[in-house]
Amino acid sequence: MIGAVTAGYSAKLFGHQWAFVINSFSFLFSAWAISKLRAPKGTFRAERAALTEAQVARPWHEYVEGLRYMRRTPLILGIGVISIGWASGGGAAQVLFSLFGERVFNRGPAGIGEIWGCAGIGLVMGGMVGHWFGKRASFPAYKRAIAIAYLIHGGAYVLFSQAQPYWLALVYIALSRAAVAVSSVLNMSQLLRHVPDEYRGRVFATLESLTWSVMLVSLSAAGIASMHYSPRLIGLWSGILSSTTALAWGLLNWTGRLPEPAPEGVDPNEVEVHGEPRA
């Protein structure tokens, strides 16, 4: 959030070169922060009674085993489906934010930074709401909240793409990203609660791979489409595609295809975080 706004105004006031210099310091800070991470032995790693060469050197076999686990666990498969649905429109946002800042609202680099900054505000606020709601919601309430969150996300993005006042567009993009954050926090909590230790790495890797693969296709399609169609039209369809996620999830839930798995993972409320306090 802060970085996007800082980048936009530094590029506007000092030029793009200084924006890259300032950005380089963020990577140095990230490296310093990572160097301070400490984790107890065995954290997020399944314990094995014996490790033979046959057990260790079978990455493809273990990955396929993870896919089979996802296929036979409806909730995990459902989260994968909605990840693809969101990414089908979410990838286009990476292009559209720049187009809206530069061409639609004629705000230059500062406009791009402000749009990304408001998206960041939405993510922070939505994350807080998701954390608060997730600790209190039952499993049926969680499933209903996911459908509502994706519906709000797609609808708000459609409104963002068509908004005429600049300030109203910023409000809509913050609302859209807040809904994304709510769904992300709730889904992550369910994965932690229900995915066994030995499958967790493979499940997260597969979901991330699916999401980013579809996002790349969406991003490329939006970039090509921007040469022939207006950003507002592309944004309209991007929001509609993301909204279909709510319909797919709602249909799975309505037909009883998302039963709650047995809790086999880690309850996020029981995870102890060790390390330096953060602001």
N, C-alpha and C positions, 0 to 999 in steps of 0.2 A: 504494500500500500504506500509506504513512505518512499520506497525506491522508485516506483512508477512516477509519482508526482515530482520527486527530485530530478529524475531523468528528463522529464518533459520541460521543466523550467530551466534546467542547466543547458539543455540543447537550445532552447529559445534565447537565453541570455548570453551564453558563452560559445555556442556552436557544438556540433556533434562530437568533435574530438574530445572536448572536456567531459562530455557525457560518458565516453568510453573510459576515460581516466578515473572518473569517480566510480564507475561500475567496477573497475578492477579492484578497488579497495573493498568492495563488498565480498569478493571472492576470498581475499586475504582474511577478512573477518570470519567468513564461513570456515576456512581451513583452521583458524585458531579455535573456533567453537567446537569443531569436530575433534580436535586434539584433546579437548577437555572431557570428552565422553568416557564414562566408565560404566561397565556392566558386570554384575556378578557372574561367576562361572556358570555356564549352562543356560544363560538367559536366551529365550527364543530359539533354543536348539534342542531337538529331541535326544534324550539319552538312549544309548544302545548298549545292550549287554555285551555284544562282541562285534568287532569291526574287522572283517576279513577283506582281502583284496577284491573278492567277488562282490561284496556288499558295497564297497566304496566306489568302484569304477564302473557303475552302471547308471550314468546320468539319464540316458534316454529311457531306459526301463522305468526308472523312478518317476520321470516326468509323465510318462504315459499312465503310470499308476495314479498319479495325482489327477490327471484328466478323468480317469474312471471314477475317482472319488467325487469329483465335481458333478459328473453326469448322474451319479446315483444319489446325490443330495440336492433336492429341488431348490432349497433356499439359496445355496451357493450358485447353482446354475442360473437362478432367477436374477441374482445380483450381477452375474456376468452378462445376461441379456440386457439389463437396463444400462449397464456400463457402455455397451455397444450403441444402444439407442441414444444416450446422452452425447456420446462422442460424434455421432453422425451429424449433429448440429454444432456441438461445442468446438470442433476443430475450426470451423469457419470463423468463430469469434476471434481467433488469433490474427486473422487478416482484417476482419471488419472493424475492430477497434481502431486500427490505424487509419482505415479509409474514412470512418466516421469523424475521427478527430481532424484529419487533414482536409477531406473533400466535402463531406456533408455539412459539417458545422464550421469549416474554415478557421479552425483554432490553431492549426500548426502543431508543432511538437508538444506545446503546453496542453492542447486539447487531448492528444493521445495519452499523455501522462495523467490528466484528470479523469479520463474514462477508465483507465486501468486502476487509478487510485480509488475511485468509487467502487469499482468491482472488488478491490481489496477490502474496503470497508464492509461491503456486503458479506464477504467470506468470513471476516472476523465476527461480525454480529451473528451470522447464521451458525457459525461454529459454537458460539456461546448458547444460542437457543437449542441447538441439537444436543449439546452436553446436558443442559438443564432438562430437556424433555426426555432424553434417552434414559436417564436415571429413574424416571417415574413411569414410563410407558410400559404397558403390557405388550406381548408379542403381537396380538391383533391390532393394537393401537399403532405400533411401529409400522406395520404393513400399510395401514391406512395413511399414515403420515408420509410415507415414501411416495405414494401416488399423488397426494396433494402437493408435496414439495416439487415434484417434477412438472406437474401441471402449472404451478405458479412460475417455475423457472422458465418454461417455454412461453407461457403467456406474457410474462414480463419482458422477455426478449423480443417478442413480436411488437409489443408496445414501445420498447426502446427503439426498434428499427423504424417506427413510423412517427415518433415524437417530433414535434416541430420546435418547441422551446428547448434550448440546450440544457437548462437546469432539470427539466422534467426527464430528459433522456438519461441524465446522471442518476436520478432517483430510480428509474426503471432498471438500469443495469445493476445498481446496488441490490435491488430487490431480487433480481434474477440470480445473482451470485449468492445471495443469502440463502435462497432455496436450495441451491446446489450444495452449499456447506452443510445445511441441515441433513440432507440425504446422505452426504458423505460420512458425517460423524455417526449417524445411526447405522449405516451399513457396516462401517468399520467396527463398531461395537459388536454387532451381531457376528461378524467374522471371528473376532477375538473370543467370543463366548462359545462358538459352536465348532470351529475348525480344530481338529486335533493337532498337537505339536508337530507330529511328523509330516503333516500335509501343509502346514501354514505357509511355508516359504514358496512352495509350488503353487498354491492357490493365489497368493498375492502376486507372484510373478506372472501367472497366466492372465489374471484380471488386468494388470497393468499393461501387458503386451497387447491384449485385445483392445483396450481403450486407446492406447497410443497409435496402434495400427490404423484403427478407424479414424482417429483424429487426423492423421497424416493424409488420408484419402479425402476427408472433409476439407481440410486446409487447402489441399491442392485444387480441389474442385472449386472452392470459393475464389481462389486466386485466378483461375482460368475464367470463371464466370464474371469476375469483376472487369474483365476486358470487354464484355459484351452487355452486361446488365448493371443496373444501378445498385449501390450498396444497400439501399433500403429494401429492394426486392429480394436480394440475397439474404439479408437479415430476417425478412419475413419468413422465408422458407426454412431458414436455419432454426428459428424458434418453433415452427410447426413440427419439424423433424424431432426436435428435443421433446416436444410435448407428447409425441407418440409413445415415448417411454412410459409415461403415466398410464396410457391406455393398455400397453402390454402388461405392465405390472398389475394393474387393476383386474385385467382379465384372468391372469394367473391366480390372483388371490380369490376372485369371485368363484372360480371353478375348483377351488380347494387344492391347487397344485403347489402351494407354498406352506406345507406343514412345518412346525417348529422342530428342528433336529434336537437330539439329546445334547445338552451342554457338555462339550468335551474339551473346549479350549480354556481360555483364561478370562475370568470376569474382569473387565477393565477397572471396576471399583476396588478390586483386590490387588491391583498392580502397584507396587511401591516404586517410586522414581527416586533414584539416588543421584546426587550430583550437586553442582553449585546452584543456588537459587537464581531464578531469572526474573527480569523485570516484566 
